[in-house]
Amino acid sequence: MKAASRSLQCGTRVRVTNKNNGKSVEVVVNDYGPTRSDRMFDVTYAAAVQLDFIDQGLIDCKIETI
């Protein structure tokens, strides 16, 4: 699964944890983004499904490099 980040380099492996339900997923940063200044990290649809936030769109999450 993939992600986009403005602060992490491409190829960085990251664990994203949904703080609302404790679900986590590992992703690889492969793009620069998001373009909106009020967001710091984007994940693919597949990662959002695993994190269980498709209907919410945005979540409070913990991001850890691994």
PDBQT receptor file of N, H, CA, C and O in Angstrom, charges set to zero:
ATOM      1  N   MET A   1       0.830  -1.170   0.000  1.00  0.00    +0.000 N 
ATOM      2  CA  MET A   1       0.000   0.000   0.000  1.00  0.00    +0.000 C 
ATOM      3  C   MET A   1       0.882   1.244   0.000  1.00  0.00    +0.000 C 
ATOM      4  O   MET A   1       2.006   1.222   0.502  1.00  0.00    +0.000 OA
ATOM      5  N   LYS A   2       0.379   2.283  -0.547  1.00  0.00    +0.000 N 
ATOM      6  H   LYS A   2      -0.534   2.300  -0.954  1.00  0.00    +0.000 HD
ATOM      7  CA  LYS A   2       1.163   3.490  -0.782  1.00  0.00    +0.000 C 
ATOM      8  C   LYS A   2       0.615   4.700  -0.037  1.00  0.00    +0.000 C 
ATOM      9  O   LYS A   2      -0.515   4.695   0.450  1.00  0.00    +0.000 OA
ATOM     10  N   ALA A   3       1.451   5.744   0.040  1.00  0.00    +0.000 N 
ATOM     11  H   ALA A   3       2.370   5.748  -0.355  1.00  0.00    +0.000 HD
ATOM     12  CA  ALA A   3       1.066   6.991   0.694  1.00  0.00    +0.000 C 
ATOM     13  C   ALA A   3       1.818   8.153   0.065  1.00  0.00    +0.000 C 
ATOM     14  O   ALA A   3       2.792   7.966  -0.665  1.00  0.00    +0.000 OA
ATOM     15  N   ALA A   4       1.342   9.362   0.367  1.00  0.00    +0.000 N 
ATOM     16  H   ALA A   4       0.551   9.514   0.960  1.00  0.00    +0.000 HD
ATOM     17  CA  ALA A   4       2.002  10.586  -0.075  1.00  0.00    +0.000 C 
ATOM     18  C   ALA A   4       2.285  11.443   1.152  1.00  0.00    +0.000 C 
ATOM     19  O   ALA A   4       1.459  11.544   2.060  1.00  0.00    +0.000 OA
ATOM     20  N   SER A   5       3.476  12.063   1.164  1.00  0.00    +0.000 N 
ATOM     21  H   SER A   5       4.147  11.981   0.427  1.00  0.00    +0.000 HD
ATOM     22  CA  SER A   5       3.872  12.892   2.302  1.00  0.00    +0.000 C 
ATOM     23  C   SER A   5       4.702  14.066   1.812  1.00  0.00    +0.000 C 
ATOM     24  O   SER A   5       5.507  13.934   0.890  1.00  0.00    +0.000 OA
ATOM     25  N   ARG A   6       4.493  15.228   2.450  1.00  0.00    +0.000 N 
ATOM     26  H   ARG A   6       3.839  15.334   3.200  1.00  0.00    +0.000 HD
ATOM     27  CA  ARG A   6       5.310  16.393   2.110  1.00  0.00    +0.000 C 
ATOM     28  C   ARG A   6       6.632  16.384   2.859  1.00  0.00    +0.000 C 
ATOM     29  O   ARG A   6       7.577  17.048   2.434  1.00  0.00    +0.000 OA
ATOM     30  N   SER A   7       6.725  15.647   3.968  1.00  0.00    +0.000 N 
ATOM     31  H   SER A   7       5.957  15.108   4.314  1.00  0.00    +0.000 HD
ATOM     32  CA  SER A   7       7.928  15.719   4.799  1.00  0.00    +0.000 C 
ATOM     33  C   SER A   7       8.803  14.470   4.755  1.00  0.00    +0.000 C 
ATOM     34  O   SER A   7       9.967  14.530   5.151  1.00  0.00    +0.000 OA
ATOM     35  N   LEU A   8       8.276  13.346   4.286  1.00  0.00    +0.000 N 
ATOM     36  H   LEU A   8       7.330  13.298   3.965  1.00  0.00    +0.000 HD
ATOM     37  CA  LEU A   8       9.056  12.113   4.232  1.00  0.00    +0.000 C 
ATOM     38  C   LEU A   8       9.497  11.814   2.808  1.00  0.00    +0.000 C 
ATOM     39  O   LEU A   8       8.775  12.098   1.852  1.00  0.00    +0.000 OA
ATOM     40  N   GLN A   9      10.685  11.240   2.674  1.00  0.00    +0.000 N 
ATOM     41  H   GLN A   9      11.271  11.010   3.450  1.00  0.00    +0.000 HD
ATOM     42  CA  GLN A   9      11.216  10.921   1.356  1.00  0.00    +0.000 C 
ATOM     43  C   GLN A   9      10.521   9.705   0.762  1.00  0.00    +0.000 C 
ATOM     44  O   GLN A   9      10.032   8.840   1.487  1.00  0.00    +0.000 OA
ATOM     45  N   CYS A  10      10.483   9.650  -0.558  1.00  0.00    +0.000 N 
ATOM     46  H   CYS A  10      10.881  10.353  -1.148  1.00  0.00    +0.000 HD
ATOM     47  CA  CYS A  10       9.947   8.480  -1.244  1.00  0.00    +0.000 C 
ATOM     48  C   CYS A  10      10.751   7.249  -0.838  1.00  0.00    +0.000 C 
ATOM     49  O   CYS A  10      11.974   7.304  -0.708  1.00  0.00    +0.000 OA
ATOM     50  N   GLY A  11      10.053   6.153  -0.643  1.00  0.00    +0.000 N 
ATOM     51  H   GLY A  11       9.059   6.108  -0.749  1.00  0.00    +0.000 HD
ATOM     52  CA  GLY A  11      10.685   4.910  -0.224  1.00  0.00    +0.000 C 
ATOM     53  C   GLY A  11      10.625   4.678   1.281  1.00  0.00    +0.000 C 
ATOM     54  O   GLY A  11      10.947   3.584   1.745  1.00  0.00    +0.000 OA
ATOM     55  N   THR A  12      10.222   5.682   2.050  1.00  0.00    +0.000 N 
ATOM     56  H   THR A  12       9.961   6.570   1.673  1.00  0.00    +0.000 HD
ATOM     57  CA  THR A  12      10.130   5.543   3.500  1.00  0.00    +0.000 C 
ATOM     58  C   THR A  12       8.960   4.636   3.858  1.00  0.00    +0.000 C 
ATOM     59  O   THR A  12       7.843   4.830   3.377  1.00  0.00    +0.000 OA
ATOM     60  N   ARG A  13       9.225   3.643   4.710  1.00  0.00    +0.000 N 
ATOM     61  H   ARG A  13      10.132   3.486   5.100  1.00  0.00    +0.000 HD
ATOM     62  CA  ARG A  13       8.169   2.755   5.208  1.00  0.00    +0.000 C 
ATOM     63  C   ARG A  13       7.570   3.373   6.460  1.00  0.00    +0.000 C 
ATOM     64  O   ARG A  13       8.296   3.842   7.336  1.00  0.00    +0.000 OA
ATOM     65  N   VAL A  14       6.250   3.373   6.544  1.00  0.00    +0.000 N 
ATOM     66  H   VAL A  14       5.660   2.991   5.832  1.00  0.00    +0.000 HD
ATOM     67  CA  VAL A  14       5.540   4.058   7.619  1.00  0.00    +0.000 C 
ATOM     68  C   VAL A  14       4.416   3.175   8.157  1.00  0.00    +0.000 C 
ATOM     69  O   VAL A  14       3.720   2.507   7.392  1.00  0.00    +0.000 OA
ATOM     70  N   ARG A  15       4.246   3.178   9.469  1.00  0.00    +0.000 N 
ATOM     71  H   ARG A  15       4.811   3.721  10.091  1.00  0.00    +0.000 HD
ATOM     72  CA  ARG A  15       3.076   2.557  10.084  1.00  0.00    +0.000 C 
ATOM     73  C   ARG A  15       2.098   3.671  10.432  1.00  0.00    +0.000 C 
ATOM     74  O   ARG A  15       2.439   4.604  11.160  1.00  0.00    +0.000 OA
ATOM     75  N   VAL A  16       0.879   3.566   9.905  1.00  0.00    +0.000 N 
ATOM     76  H   VAL A  16       0.602   2.809   9.314  1.00  0.00    +0.000 HD
ATOM     77  CA  VAL A  16      -0.173   4.539  10.175  1.00  0.00    +0.000 C 
ATOM     78  C   VAL A  16      -1.197   3.860  11.079  1.00  0.00    +0.000 C 
ATOM     79  O   VAL A  16      -1.695   2.780  10.761  1.00  0.00    +0.000 OA
ATOM     80  N   THR A  17      -1.511   4.500  12.213  1.00  0.00    +0.000 N 
ATOM     81  H   THR A  17      -1.106   5.377  12.472  1.00  0.00    +0.000 HD
ATOM     82  CA  THR A  17      -2.489   3.952  13.152  1.00  0.00    +0.000 C 
ATOM     83  C   THR A  17      -3.647   4.926  13.304  1.00  0.00    +0.000 C 
ATOM     84  O   THR A  17      -3.449   6.109  13.580  1.00  0.00    +0.000 OA
ATOM     85  N   ASN A  18      -4.856   4.413  13.119  1.00  0.00    +0.000 N 
ATOM     86  H   ASN A  18      -5.016   3.452  12.895  1.00  0.00    +0.000 HD
ATOM     87  CA  ASN A  18      -6.069   5.187  13.321  1.00  0.00    +0.000 C 
ATOM     88  C   ASN A  18      -6.278   5.306  14.831  1.00  0.00    +0.000 C 
ATOM     89  O   ASN A  18      -6.506   4.297  15.499  1.00  0.00    +0.000 OA
ATOM     90  N   LYS A  19      -6.205   6.512  15.374  1.00  0.00    +0.000 N 
ATOM     91  H   LYS A  19      -6.020   7.332  14.831  1.00  0.00    +0.000 HD
ATOM     92  CA  LYS A  19      -6.329   6.709  16.816  1.00  0.00    +0.000 C 
ATOM     93  C   LYS A  19      -7.749   6.441  17.323  1.00  0.00    +0.000 C 
ATOM     94  O   LYS A  19      -7.942   6.228  18.520  1.00  0.00    +0.000 OA
ATOM     95  N   ASN A  20      -8.732   6.449  16.440  1.00  0.00    +0.000 N 
ATOM     96  H   ASN A  20      -8.575   6.622  15.467  1.00  0.00    +0.000 HD
ATOM     97  CA  ASN A  20     -10.114   6.214  16.858  1.00  0.00    +0.000 C 
ATOM     98  C   ASN A  20     -10.426   4.744  17.110  1.00  0.00    +0.000 C 
ATOM     99  O   ASN A  20     -11.266   4.424  17.951  1.00  0.00    +0.000 OA
ATOM    100  N   ASN A  21      -9.745   3.834  16.376  1.00  0.00    +0.000 N 
ATOM    101  H   ASN A  21      -9.063   4.094  15.693  1.00  0.00    +0.000 HD
ATOM    102  CA  ASN A  21     -10.074   2.417  16.530  1.00  0.00    +0.000 C 
ATOM    103  C   ASN A  21      -8.846   1.528  16.747  1.00  0.00    +0.000 C 
ATOM    104  O   ASN A  21      -8.996   0.322  16.945  1.00  0.00    +0.000 OA
ATOM    105  N   GLY A  22      -7.653   2.089  16.715  1.00  0.00    +0.000 N 
ATOM    106  H   GLY A  22      -7.531   3.069  16.555  1.00  0.00    +0.000 HD
ATOM    107  CA  GLY A  22      -6.438   1.323  16.971  1.00  0.00    +0.000 C 
ATOM    108  C   GLY A  22      -5.937   0.493  15.803  1.00  0.00    +0.000 C 
ATOM    109  O   GLY A  22      -4.901  -0.161  15.925  1.00  0.00    +0.000 OA
ATOM    110  N   LYS A  23      -6.636   0.497  14.674  1.00  0.00    +0.000 N 
ATOM    111  H   LYS A  23      -7.478   1.029  14.575  1.00  0.00    +0.000 HD
ATOM    112  CA  LYS A  23      -6.199  -0.275  13.503  1.00  0.00    +0.000 C 
ATOM    113  C   LYS A  23      -4.993   0.405  12.874  1.00  0.00    +0.000 C 
ATOM    114  O   LYS A  23      -4.910   1.632  12.817  1.00  0.00    +0.000 OA
ATOM    115  N   SER A  24      -4.047  -0.428  12.396  1.00  0.00    +0.000 N 
ATOM    116  H   SER A  24      -4.114  -1.425  12.442  1.00  0.00    +0.000 HD
ATOM    117  CA  SER A  24      -2.854   0.133  11.769  1.00  0.00    +0.000 C 
ATOM    118  C   SER A  24      -2.531  -0.608  10.483  1.00  0.00    +0.000 C 
ATOM    119  O   SER A  24      -2.996  -1.724  10.249  1.00  0.00    +0.000 OA
ATOM    120  N   VAL A  25      -1.726   0.038   9.662  1.00  0.00    +0.000 N 
ATOM    121  H   VAL A  25      -1.348   0.944   9.852  1.00  0.00    +0.000 HD
ATOM    122  CA  VAL A  25      -1.324  -0.509   8.374  1.00  0.00    +0.000 C 
ATOM    123  C   VAL A  25       0.059   0.032   8.042  1.00  0.00    +0.000 C 
ATOM    124  O   VAL A  25       0.409   1.144   8.438  1.00  0.00    +0.000 OA
ATOM    125  N   GLU A  26       0.843  -0.756   7.316  1.00  0.00    +0.000 N 
ATOM    126  H   GLU A  26       0.559  -1.660   6.995  1.00  0.00    +0.000 HD
ATOM    127  CA  GLU A  26       2.149  -0.311   6.846  1.00  0.00    +0.000 C 
ATOM    128  C   GLU A  26       2.027   0.131   5.396  1.00  0.00    +0.000 C 
ATOM    129  O   GLU A  26       1.433  -0.561   4.569  1.00  0.00    +0.000 OA
ATOM    130  N   VAL A  27       2.598   1.293   5.100  1.00  0.00    +0.000 N 
ATOM    131  H   VAL A  27       3.081   1.855   5.772  1.00  0.00    +0.000 HD
ATOM    132  CA  VAL A  27       2.568   1.844   3.749  1.00  0.00    +0.000 C 
ATOM    133  C   VAL A  27       3.975   2.310   3.366  1.00  0.00    +0.000 C 
ATOM    134  O   VAL A  27       4.850   2.455   4.219  1.00  0.00    +0.000 OA
ATOM    135  N   VAL A  28       4.170   2.537   2.081  1.00  0.00    +0.000 N 
ATOM    136  H   VAL A  28       3.459   2.418   1.388  1.00  0.00    +0.000 HD
ATOM    137  CA  VAL A  28       5.427   3.079   1.570  1.00  0.00    +0.000 C 
ATOM    138  C   VAL A  28       5.127   4.415   0.911  1.00  0.00    +0.000 C 
ATOM    139  O   VAL A  28       4.224   4.515   0.081  1.00  0.00    +0.000 OA
ATOM    140  N   VAL A  29       5.882   5.440   1.280  1.00  0.00    +0.000 N 
ATOM    141  H   VAL A  29       6.615   5.360   1.954  1.00  0.00    +0.000 HD
ATOM    142  CA  VAL A  29       5.720   6.759   0.661  1.00  0.00    +0.000 C 
ATOM    143  C   VAL A  29       6.262   6.678  -0.762  1.00  0.00    +0.000 C 
ATOM    144  O   VAL A  29       7.421   6.322  -0.973  1.00  0.00    +0.000 OA
ATOM    145  N   ASN A  30       5.419   7.008  -1.733  1.00  0.00    +0.000 N 
ATOM    146  H   ASN A  30       4.477   7.297  -1.561  1.00  0.00    +0.000 HD
ATOM    147  CA  ASN A  30       5.851   6.955  -3.127  1.00  0.00    +0.000 C 
ATOM    148  C   ASN A  30       5.519   8.228  -3.895  1.00  0.00    +0.000 C 
ATOM    149  O   ASN A  30       5.656   8.284  -5.117  1.00  0.00    +0.000 OA
ATOM    150  N   ASP A  31       5.073   9.266  -3.150  1.00  0.00    +0.000 N 
ATOM    151  H   ASP A  31       4.962   9.220  -2.157  1.00  0.00    +0.000 HD
ATOM    152  CA  ASP A  31       4.669  10.491  -3.832  1.00  0.00    +0.000 C 
ATOM    153  C   ASP A  31       4.805  11.665  -2.870  1.00  0.00    +0.000 C 
ATOM    154  O   ASP A  31       4.781  11.493  -1.652  1.00  0.00    +0.000 OA
ATOM    155  N   TYR A  32       4.945  12.846  -3.434  1.00  0.00    +0.000 N 
ATOM    156  H   TYR A  32       4.964  12.985  -4.424  1.00  0.00    +0.000 HD
ATOM    157  CA  TYR A  32       4.972  14.072  -2.658  1.00  0.00    +0.000 C 
ATOM    158  C   TYR A  32       3.544  14.598  -2.588  1.00  0.00    +0.000 C 
ATOM    159  O   TYR A  32       2.856  14.662  -3.606  1.00  0.00    +0.000 OA
ATOM    160  N   GLY A  33       3.102  14.967  -1.414  1.00  0.00    +0.000 N 
ATOM    161  H   GLY A  33       3.661  14.915  -0.587  1.00  0.00    +0.000 HD
ATOM    162  CA  GLY A  33       1.747  15.477  -1.262  1.00  0.00    +0.000 C 
ATOM    163  C   GLY A  33       1.329  15.317   0.179  1.00  0.00    +0.000 C 
ATOM    164  O   GLY A  33       2.162  14.918   0.992  1.00  0.00    +0.000 OA
ATOM    165  N   PRO A  34       0.143  15.590   0.538  1.00  0.00    +0.000 N 
ATOM    166  CA  PRO A  34      -0.936  16.122  -0.273  1.00  0.00    +0.000 C 
ATOM    167  C   PRO A  34      -0.721  17.591  -0.623  1.00  0.00    +0.000 C 
ATOM    168  O   PRO A  34       0.111  18.272  -0.022  1.00  0.00    +0.000 OA
ATOM    169  N   THR A  35      -1.466  18.057  -1.583  1.00  0.00    +0.000 N 
ATOM    170  H   THR A  35      -2.141  17.505  -2.071  1.00  0.00    +0.000 HD
ATOM    171  CA  THR A  35      -1.277  19.433  -2.032  1.00  0.00    +0.000 C 
ATOM    172  C   THR A  35      -1.966  20.439  -1.111  1.00  0.00    +0.000 C 
ATOM    173  O   THR A  35      -1.593  21.612  -1.096  1.00  0.00    +0.000 OA
ATOM    174  N   ARG A  36      -2.958  20.003  -0.348  1.00  0.00    +0.000 N 
ATOM    175  H   ARG A  36      -3.261  19.050  -0.359  1.00  0.00    +0.000 HD
ATOM    176  CA  ARG A  36      -3.640  20.910   0.593  1.00  0.00    +0.000 C 
ATOM    177  C   ARG A  36      -2.754  21.152   1.805  1.00  0.00    +0.000 C 
ATOM    178  O   ARG A  36      -2.218  20.205   2.381  1.00  0.00    +0.000 OA
ATOM    179  N   SER A  37      -2.599  22.388   2.190  1.00  0.00    +0.000 N 
ATOM    180  H   SER A  37      -3.034  23.157   1.722  1.00  0.00    +0.000 HD
ATOM    181  CA  SER A  37      -1.696  22.740   3.287  1.00  0.00    +0.000 C 
ATOM    182  C   SER A  37      -2.200  22.296   4.658  1.00  0.00    +0.000 C 
ATOM    183  O   SER A  37      -1.417  22.212   5.605  1.00  0.00    +0.000 OA
ATOM    184  N   ASP A  38      -3.494  22.011   4.777  1.00  0.00    +0.000 N 
ATOM    185  H   ASP A  38      -4.130  22.079   4.008  1.00  0.00    +0.000 HD
ATOM    186  CA  ASP A  38      -4.038  21.595   6.074  1.00  0.00    +0.000 C 
ATOM    187  C   ASP A  38      -3.964  20.080   6.293  1.00  0.00    +0.000 C 
ATOM    188  O   ASP A  38      -4.453  19.575   7.303  1.00  0.00    +0.000 OA
ATOM    189  N   ARG A  39      -3.357  19.363   5.357  1.00  0.00    +0.000 N 
ATOM    190  H   ARG A  39      -2.960  19.774   4.536  1.00  0.00    +0.000 HD
ATOM    191  CA  ARG A  39      -3.196  17.906   5.480  1.00  0.00    +0.000 C 
ATOM    192  C   ARG A  39      -1.726  17.558   5.351  1.00  0.00    +0.000 C 
ATOM    193  O   ARG A  39      -1.001  18.169   4.565  1.00  0.00    +0.000 OA
ATOM    194  N   MET A  40      -1.285  16.571   6.127  1.00  0.00    +0.000 N 
ATOM    195  H   MET A  40      -1.874  16.075   6.766  1.00  0.00    +0.000 HD
ATOM    196  CA  MET A  40       0.130  16.236   6.100  1.00  0.00    +0.000 C 
ATOM    197  C   MET A  40       0.437  14.888   5.478  1.00  0.00    +0.000 C 
ATOM    198  O   MET A  40       1.597  14.595   5.191  1.00  0.00    +0.000 OA
ATOM    199  N   PHE A  41      -0.589  14.051   5.260  1.00  0.00    +0.000 N 
ATOM    200  H   PHE A  41      -1.532  14.289   5.494  1.00  0.00    +0.000 HD
ATOM    201  CA  PHE A  41      -0.342  12.683   4.812  1.00  0.00    +0.000 C 
ATOM    202  C   PHE A  41      -1.577  12.171   4.089  1.00  0.00    +0.000 C 
ATOM    203  O   PHE A  41      -2.697  12.404   4.542  1.00  0.00    +0.000 OA
ATOM    204  N   ASP A  42      -1.391  11.484   2.980  1.00  0.00    +0.000 N 
ATOM    205  H   ASP A  42      -0.481  11.295   2.612  1.00  0.00    +0.000 HD
ATOM    206  CA  ASP A  42      -2.481  10.832   2.249  1.00  0.00    +0.000 C 
ATOM    207  C   ASP A  42      -2.160   9.358   2.108  1.00  0.00    +0.000 C 
ATOM    208  O   ASP A  42      -1.004   8.986   1.909  1.00  0.00    +0.000 OA
ATOM    209  N   VAL A  43      -3.183   8.511   2.212  1.00  0.00    +0.000 N 
ATOM    210  H   VAL A  43      -4.123   8.813   2.374  1.00  0.00    +0.000 HD
ATOM    211  CA  VAL A  43      -2.994   7.079   1.968  1.00  0.00    +0.000 C 
ATOM    212  C   VAL A  43      -3.911   6.650   0.825  1.00  0.00    +0.000 C 
ATOM    213  O   VAL A  43      -4.882   7.335   0.500  1.00  0.00    +0.000 OA
ATOM    214  N   THR A  44      -3.592   5.523   0.231  1.00  0.00    +0.000 N 
ATOM    215  H   THR A  44      -2.804   4.968   0.494  1.00  0.00    +0.000 HD
ATOM    216  CA  THR A  44      -4.411   4.992  -0.852  1.00  0.00    +0.000 C 
ATOM    217  C   THR A  44      -5.736   4.471  -0.305  1.00  0.00    +0.000 C 
ATOM    218  O   THR A  44      -5.910   4.314   0.904  1.00  0.00    +0.000 OA
ATOM    219  N   TYR A  45      -6.659   4.207  -1.215  1.00  0.00    +0.000 N 
ATOM    220  H   TYR A  45      -6.518   4.334  -2.197  1.00  0.00    +0.000 HD
ATOM    221  CA  TYR A  45      -7.966   3.678  -0.847  1.00  0.00    +0.000 C 
ATOM    222  C   TYR A  45      -7.813   2.356  -0.085  1.00  0.00    +0.000 C 
ATOM    223  O   TYR A  45      -8.500   2.131   0.912  1.00  0.00    +0.000 OA
ATOM    224  N   ALA A  46      -6.915   1.484  -0.554  1.00  0.00    +0.000 N 
ATOM    225  H   ALA A  46      -6.357   1.667  -1.364  1.00  0.00    +0.000 HD
ATOM    226  CA  ALA A  46      -6.713   0.183   0.104  1.00  0.00    +0.000 C 
ATOM    227  C   ALA A  46      -6.275   0.356   1.555  1.00  0.00    +0.000 C 
ATOM    228  O   ALA A  46      -6.729  -0.379   2.431  1.00  0.00    +0.000 OA
ATOM    229  N   ALA A  47      -5.400   1.317   1.811  1.00  0.00    +0.000 N 
ATOM    230  H   ALA A  47      -5.031   1.914   1.099  1.00  0.00    +0.000 HD
ATOM    231  CA  ALA A  47      -4.960   1.581   3.178  1.00  0.00    +0.000 C 
ATOM    232  C   ALA A  47      -6.105   2.154   4.007  1.00  0.00    +0.000 C 
ATOM    233  O   ALA A  47      -6.257   1.806   5.178  1.00  0.00    +0.000 OA
ATOM    234  N   ALA A  48      -6.905   3.024   3.414  1.00  0.00    +0.000 N 
ATOM    235  H   ALA A  48      -6.781   3.307   2.462  1.00  0.00    +0.000 HD
ATOM    236  CA  ALA A  48      -8.051   3.604   4.119  1.00  0.00    +0.000 C 
ATOM    237  C   ALA A  48      -9.069   2.527   4.501  1.00  0.00    +0.000 C 
ATOM    238  O   ALA A  48      -9.682   2.600   5.566  1.00  0.00    +0.000 OA
ATOM    239  N   VAL A  49      -9.246   1.539   3.642  1.00  0.00    +0.000 N 
ATOM    240  H   VAL A  49      -8.748   1.480   2.776  1.00  0.00    +0.000 HD
ATOM    241  CA  VAL A  49     -10.140   0.424   3.964  1.00  0.00    +0.000 C 
ATOM    242  C   VAL A  49      -9.607  -0.335   5.172  1.00  0.00    +0.000 C 
ATOM    243  O   VAL A  49     -10.364  -0.651   6.090  1.00  0.00    +0.000 OA
ATOM    244  N   GLN A  50      -8.307  -0.632   5.181  1.00  0.00    +0.000 N 
ATOM    245  H   GLN A  50      -7.692  -0.375   4.436  1.00  0.00    +0.000 HD
ATOM    246  CA  GLN A  50      -7.697  -1.355   6.299  1.00  0.00    +0.000 C 
ATOM    247  C   GLN A  50      -7.789  -0.559   7.601  1.00  0.00    +0.000 C 
ATOM    248  O   GLN A  50      -7.947  -1.135   8.677  1.00  0.00    +0.000 OA
ATOM    249  N   LEU A  51      -7.691   0.757   7.498  1.00  0.00    +0.000 N 
ATOM    250  H   LEU A  51      -7.563   1.225   6.623  1.00  0.00    +0.000 HD
ATOM    251  CA  LEU A  51      -7.768   1.618   8.680  1.00  0.00    +0.000 C 
ATOM    252  C   LEU A  51      -9.211   1.919   9.083  1.00  0.00    +0.000 C 
ATOM    253  O   LEU A  51      -9.459   2.505  10.137  1.00  0.00    +0.000 OA
ATOM    254  N   ASP A  52     -10.160   1.516   8.238  1.00  0.00    +0.000 N 
ATOM    255  H   ASP A  52      -9.959   1.040   7.381  1.00  0.00    +0.000 HD
ATOM    256  CA  ASP A  52     -11.595   1.638   8.503  1.00  0.00    +0.000 C 
ATOM    257  C   ASP A  52     -12.051   3.096   8.658  1.00  0.00    +0.000 C 
ATOM    258  O   ASP A  52     -12.702   3.457   9.638  1.00  0.00    +0.000 OA
ATOM    259  N   PHE A  53     -11.692   3.929   7.660  1.00  0.00    +0.000 N 
ATOM    260  H   PHE A  53     -11.163   3.636   6.864  1.00  0.00    +0.000 HD
ATOM    261  CA  PHE A  53     -12.180   5.312   7.700  1.00  0.00    +0.000 C 
ATOM    262  C   PHE A  53     -12.685   5.817   6.348  1.00  0.00    +0.000 C 
ATOM    263  O   PHE A  53     -12.653   7.019   6.084  1.00  0.00    +0.000 OA
ATOM    264  N   ILE A  54     -13.138   4.926   5.511  1.00  0.00    +0.000 N 
ATOM    265  H   ILE A  54     -13.164   3.949   5.725  1.00  0.00    +0.000 HD
ATOM    266  CA  ILE A  54     -13.630   5.305   4.189  1.00  0.00    +0.000 C 
ATOM    267  C   ILE A  54     -14.760   6.325   4.285  1.00  0.00    +0.000 C 
ATOM    268  O   ILE A  54     -14.763   7.304   3.539  1.00  0.00    +0.000 OA
ATOM    269  N   ASP A  55     -15.705   6.119   5.175  1.00  0.00    +0.000 N 
ATOM    270  H   ASP A  55     -15.701   5.323   5.781  1.00  0.00    +0.000 HD
ATOM    271  CA  ASP A  55     -16.855   7.022   5.272  1.00  0.00    +0.000 C 
ATOM    272  C   ASP A  55     -16.508   8.365   5.911  1.00  0.00    +0.000 C 
ATOM    273  O   ASP A  55     -17.242   9.337   5.732  1.00  0.00    +0.000 OA
ATOM    274  N   GLN A  56     -15.399   8.434   6.654  1.00  0.00    +0.000 N 
ATOM    275  H   GLN A  56     -14.803   7.645   6.799  1.00  0.00    +0.000 HD
ATOM    276  CA  GLN A  56     -15.028   9.665   7.340  1.00  0.00    +0.000 C 
ATOM    277  C   GLN A  56     -14.198  10.594   6.473  1.00  0.00    +0.000 C 
ATOM    278  O   GLN A  56     -14.357  11.812   6.554  1.00  0.00    +0.000 OA
ATOM    279  N   GLY A  57     -13.328  10.056   5.657  1.00  0.00    +0.000 N 
ATOM    280  H   GLY A  57     -13.199   9.066   5.592  1.00  0.00    +0.000 HD
ATOM    281  CA  GLY A  57     -12.471  10.871   4.808  1.00  0.00    +0.000 C 
ATOM    282  C   GLY A  57     -11.195  11.328   5.480  1.00  0.00    +0.000 C 
ATOM    283  O   GLY A  57     -10.114  11.196   4.905  1.00  0.00    +0.000 OA
ATOM    284  N   LEU A  58     -11.295  11.862   6.687  1.00  0.00    +0.000 N 
ATOM    285  H   LEU A  58     -12.173  11.969   7.155  1.00  0.00    +0.000 HD
ATOM    286  CA  LEU A  58     -10.132  12.317   7.445  1.00  0.00    +0.000 C 
ATOM    287  C   LEU A  58     -10.161  11.680   8.829  1.00  0.00    +0.000 C 
ATOM    288  O   LEU A  58     -11.228  11.462   9.402  1.00  0.00    +0.000 OA
ATOM    289  N   ILE A  59      -8.974  11.383   9.358  1.00  0.00    +0.000 N 
ATOM    290  H   ILE A  59      -8.107  11.560   8.892  1.00  0.00    +0.000 HD
ATOM    291  CA  ILE A  59      -8.893  10.840  10.713  1.00  0.00    +0.000 C 
ATOM    292  C   ILE A  59      -7.712  11.441  11.456  1.00  0.00    +0.000 C 
ATOM    293  O   ILE A  59      -6.795  12.005  10.858  1.00  0.00    +0.000 OA
ATOM    294  N   ASP A  60      -7.759  11.306  12.762  1.00  0.00    +0.000 N 
ATOM    295  H   ASP A  60      -8.504  10.847  13.247  1.00  0.00    +0.000 HD
ATOM    296  CA  ASP A  60      -6.616  11.617  13.615  1.00  0.00    +0.000 C 
ATOM    297  C   ASP A  60      -5.785  10.343  13.653  1.00  0.00    +0.000 C 
ATOM    298  O   ASP A  60      -6.289   9.295  14.057  1.00  0.00    +0.000 OA
ATOM    299  N   CYS A  61      -4.532  10.409  13.243  1.00  0.00    +0.000 N 
ATOM    300  H   CYS A  61      -4.122  11.260  12.915  1.00  0.00    +0.000 HD
ATOM    301  CA  CYS A  61      -3.723   9.201  13.168  1.00  0.00    +0.000 C 
ATOM    302  C   CYS A  61      -2.322   9.429  13.716  1.00  0.00    +0.000 C 
ATOM    303  O   CYS A  61      -1.846  10.556  13.849  1.00  0.00    +0.000 OA
ATOM    304  N   LYS A  62      -1.692   8.317  14.023  1.00  0.00    +0.000 N 
ATOM    305  H   LYS A  62      -2.078   7.401  13.915  1.00  0.00    +0.000 HD
ATOM    306  CA  LYS A  62      -0.300   8.314  14.472  1.00  0.00    +0.000 C 
ATOM    307  C   LYS A  62       0.529   7.779  13.312  1.00  0.00    +0.000 C 
ATOM    308  O   LYS A  62       0.185   6.759  12.716  1.00  0.00    +0.000 OA
ATOM    309  N   ILE A  63       1.622   8.469  12.993  1.00  0.00    +0.000 N 
ATOM    310  H   ILE A  63       1.901   9.298  13.477  1.00  0.00    +0.000 HD
ATOM    311  CA  ILE A  63       2.492   8.073  11.891  1.00  0.00    +0.000 C 
ATOM    312  C   ILE A  63       3.879   7.790  12.433  1.00  0.00    +0.000 C 
ATOM    313  O   ILE A  63       4.502   8.656  13.047  1.00  0.00    +0.000 OA
ATOM    314  N   GLU A  64       4.370   6.558  12.203  1.00  0.00    +0.000 N 
ATOM    315  H   GLU A  64       3.864   5.855  11.705  1.00  0.00    +0.000 HD
ATOM    316  CA  GLU A  64       5.687   6.153  12.688  1.00  0.00    +0.000 C 
ATOM    317  C   GLU A  64       6.512   5.601  11.529  1.00  0.00    +0.000 C 
ATOM    318  O   GLU A  64       6.017   4.775  10.762  1.00  0.00    +0.000 OA
ATOM    319  N   THR A  65       7.733   6.033  11.391  1.00  0.00    +0.000 N 
ATOM    320  H   THR A  65       8.136   6.704  12.013  1.00  0.00    +0.000 HD
ATOM    321  CA  THR A  65       8.605   5.427  10.378  1.00  0.00    +0.000 C 
ATOM    322  C   THR A  65       9.100   4.098  10.924  1.00  0.00    +0.000 C 
ATOM    323  O   THR A  65       9.332   3.951  12.124  1.00  0.00    +0.000 OA
ATOM    324  N   ILE A  66       9.260   3.123  10.017  1.00  0.00    +0.000 N 
ATOM    325  H   ILE A  66       9.072   3.242   9.042  1.00  0.00    +0.000 HD
ATOM    326  CA  ILE A  66       9.737   1.794  10.429  1.00  0.00    +0.000 C 
ATOM    327  C   ILE A  66      10.879   1.349   9.566  1.00  0.00    +0.000 C 
ATOM    328  O   ILE A  66      11.412   0.257   9.762  1.00  0.00    +0.000 OA
TER     329      ILE A  66
